[in-house]
């Protein structure tokens, strides 16, 4: 990452140490350099013992939404944050706990860029969206992004970032998929842990969210996810578990939805038994904003083990339930301790000065690098890409002007500017100015403004320009004068609503298809190439049109540097090394959850109420590979401008017979067999024996990415698979187990393992990795599992 950011992190560490010496009443440890979680918990316990019940309830109850009005003891407020944790001020007794500031952002810290009476600007970097970062399969790169993102959090005076989002992309139509990482829990957990560790290296906190089951947006405050415990544990909880194991974030945010009939934030089995008991999470647990039956039963959230209710205003309600004997003050004390343990680590508590001076120039360079290295080359017939720097380009599609840096809602970022695809291409190639002028004019005359939600700014959309006489003439002229065509296709979505499977969303619209047909026909008639760039928030259909073009670059949304990153890849300045973190199905109808998403309306009010997780553990590639369903592009797939060979797959060590603490270490040599330097993301898929439990044909169990390999260069990669990752959940015994038998491990470039030679190993007897909470997350009484999980073997 940039040296400037590293230096700031070092400076921050010094500042933290100095602050520990200077704060006085808040810090009394003689050696601030050895302060750990145990120390902070001890300090929190001592502080809670000094607080009144009223003050403790202030900590548990968020102070409101949208401004600091009503927040207790705010120091150095940051306009635009999403909320606060109340402080306490009792000067006569030396108690001065500042309020903490909580800001959105899965793609960067979201604060107001402009402030009343202040001529300065407070822009933040708009980073690539989660789906794109996960497509890097590069935990080092993601950690570097997290370090820079956390630097902005710290420099702007925010204490806790409400990110990363770690829900599973169960269905392509989830409107919020852009915030999330993958359809696979291992990749989700590893990328999420890297982000947490990066951000928190700056002495600020993160909040992994939305725990758990927030896999749709339609009627999200009421929807009831119905699924078997194994389904939730193996798919929807495992990513969170990995992030807790490897990063211990400051906070976890519970989701809006119910699971098997009860709001997640009212489920003791989810919040206390699993998260704290089984996983040993020691941070604070907060609600999502207005989540659950907060108007009537906020006390149930505290009883379940949730500490902070946002945006709150539930103090009087909690007081009432204490007086009625339904909530014990001991539970309030426990929650207050969890909150204050994290508060005492924070910049606000330690009175660190706000600099407001992040190195946005260095961060923009890193955003551009991360975006380009994460993009996925889906198609490259006859080496259509890369394009030479002297290639004259004809750039088509309204999205080249209306380029999306990220999704809408709380995942938005107030960046200084966004480089459009048109601008990025023009900075790299000679472009057809007449075409760009045509699309600029069309956009200005046809753009539609949408009001922002959840505190975010509004945004514009614009329908694709239809094939008209003027555009037909421009296409015909460009086909004879330009050397290649680039067509940009865009999709926008965000928080609060799901997408549709209709034309213009999951499917291309008629005008988009007509544009591809017209441009491809004209340019192919001249023996010239056509490339499509997908600036999209999530998976869209490609089967209907992919064979008509020569190249497809999945750019997703690369943040403020999207245009430059696209041009870097198209030109070959960056060799694409991204791979799909989600499957591209052959059709939406082939998605296993297509028949149940976004839920069933059971009360006739027009909104879905129950969402059946009908495919069980067979989500994404687990389904397509197990049931031999064709896909457009498989999970883990991505092309390069070079080629790689996989040789010498081997077991380096195997200590699985030693029990639950054992692991398997595999190695393989990756060689660049092509003519261009590049990186390769190698993946390990395991086929496991079925003794008690049915399993997917293959499951991702490890991955690693090479360094930049010159032509002919090799690197030996190592893959460690702990017994805990190899294990499956046995509901009958309430245990995670590794079943005995013969296993096959495929070290492969994607989930299509058909050309990979497996490495086999045997487990002689069942390994019990861990015992779990009996009956946790059970189906509601009277619900037959066979009526819930309909995709079975």
GIRAFEN-V961343 format. One record per backbone hydrogen bond with DSSP energy under -0.5 kcal/mol. CO is the residue of the C=O (numbers start at 0). NH is the residue of the N-H. If there is no record, write none. Layout:
CO	NH
CO	NH
This chain:
1	5
2	6
3	7
4	8
5	9
6	10
7	11
8	12
9	13
10	14
11	15
12	16
13	17
14	18
15	19
16	20
17	20
17	21
18	22
22	24
23	26
30	33
31	34
35	39
36	40
37	41
38	42
39	43
40	44
41	45
42	46
43	47
44	48
46	49
46	50
47	50
51	55
52	56
53	57
54	58
55	59
56	60
59	61
59	308
61	312
67	70
70	72
71	86
72	98
76	78
77	80
78	111
82	101
83	85
84	99
87	96
89	92
89	94
90	93
93	95
94	89
95	97
96	87
99	84
100	158
100	159
101	81
101	82
102	161
103	109
104	107
106	126
108	110
112	121
114	117
117	114
124	126
125	559
128	131
128	132
129	133
130	134
132	135
133	136
134	578
137	141
138	142
139	143
140	144
141	145
142	146
143	147
144	148
145	149
146	150
147	151
148	152
149	153
150	154
151	155
152	157
153	156
154	355
158	204
159	102
160	162
160	206
161	104
162	206
163	208
167	169
170	173
172	498
173	176
175	178
175	179
176	179
177	129
177	130
181	168
183	187
184	188
185	189
186	190
187	191
188	192
189	193
190	194
191	195
192	196
193	197
194	198
195	199
196	200
197	200
198	201
199	202
204	160
205	250
207	252
208	165
209	211
209	213
210	254
212	214
216	219
218	221
218	222
222	224
222	257
223	610
224	226
224	259
225	612
227	231
228	232
229	233
230	234
230	235
231	236
234	238
236	240
237	241
238	242
239	243
240	244
241	245
242	246
242	247
243	247
249	283
250	207
251	253
251	285
252	210
256	263
257	224
258	261
261	258
262	265
263	266
265	267
266	270
267	271
267	272
268	273
269	274
271	275
271	276
272	277
273	278
274	280
275	279
283	251
284	306
284	307
285	253
287	290
291	293
292	295
292	296
293	297
296	299
296	300
297	300
297	301
298	302
299	303
300	304
300	305
301	304
307	286
307	309
308	61
309	289
309	290
310	63
313	317
314	318
315	319
316	320
317	321
318	322
319	323
320	325
320	326
321	324
327	330
327	331
328	332
329	333
330	334
331	335
332	336
333	337
334	338
335	339
336	340
337	341
338	341
338	342
339	343
341	344
341	345
342	345
345	349
346	351
347	350
352	354
357	359
358	362
359	363
360	364
361	365
362	366
363	367
364	368
365	369
366	370
367	371
368	372
369	373
370	374
372	576
374	376
374	577
375	377
375	553
376	638
378	551
379	382
380	383
387	390
390	429
391	482
391	483
392	394
392	431
393	395
393	485
395	487
396	399
397	400
397	401
399	421
400	402
402	404
404	558
407	410
407	494
408	411
412	414
413	123
417	419
418	562
419	423
420	424
421	425
422	426
423	427
424	427
424	428
428	430
429	392
430	432
431	435
432	436
433	437
434	438
435	439
436	440
437	441
438	442
439	443
440	444
441	445
442	445
442	446
447	460
449	458
452	455
458	449
460	447
465	467
467	471
468	472
469	473
470	474
471	475
472	476
473	477
474	478
475	479
476	479
476	480
477	481
482	528
483	393
484	530
485	395
485	487
486	488
486	532
487	398
488	534
492	407
493	496
499	505
501	504
501	506
505	540
506	503
506	504
508	512
509	513
510	514
511	515
512	516
513	517
514	518
515	519
516	520
517	521
518	522
519	523
520	524
521	525
522	525
522	527
523	526
528	484
529	549
529	550
530	486
531	552
532	488
532	534
533	535
533	554
533	555
534	490
541	544
541	545
544	547
545	548
549	380
550	531
551	377
551	378
551	553
552	533
552	554
553	375
556	128
557	560
558	561
559	418
560	564
561	565
562	566
563	567
564	568
565	569
566	570
567	571
567	572
567	573
568	571
569	385
569	386
573	575
579	635
580	182
582	584
583	631
583	632
586	589
587	590
590	593
592	595
592	596
595	598
599	601
599	608
599	609
608	223
609	599
609	611
610	225
611	613
612	615
613	789
613	790
614	617
616	618
618	621
619	622
619	623
620	624
621	625
621	696
622	626
623	628
624	627
629	585
632	583
633	636
634	750
636	579
638	376
642	672
642	673
644	646
644	670
646	668
649	651
649	666
652	664
654	657
655	658
658	661
661	722
662	654
663	665
663	720
664	651
664	652
665	718
666	649
667	669
667	716
668	646
668	670
669	714
670	644
670	672
671	711
677	708
679	681
679	705
681	703
682	684
682	747
683	700
683	701
684	745
685	687
685	698
686	743
688	690
698	685
701	683
703	681
706	708
707	709
708	677
709	712
712	671
714	669
714	716
716	667
718	665
718	720
719	721
720	663
721	724
721	725
722	726
727	729
727	736
728	730
729	732
729	733
729	734
733	771
734	729
734	736
735	768
735	769
736	727
736	738
737	766
740	762
742	760
743	686
744	746
744	758
745	684
745	747
747	682
750	752
752	755
755	757
758	744
760	742
761	763
762	740
765	767
766	737
766	768
769	735
772	775
774	777
779	782
781	783
783	786
783	787
784	787
784	788
787	789
789	791
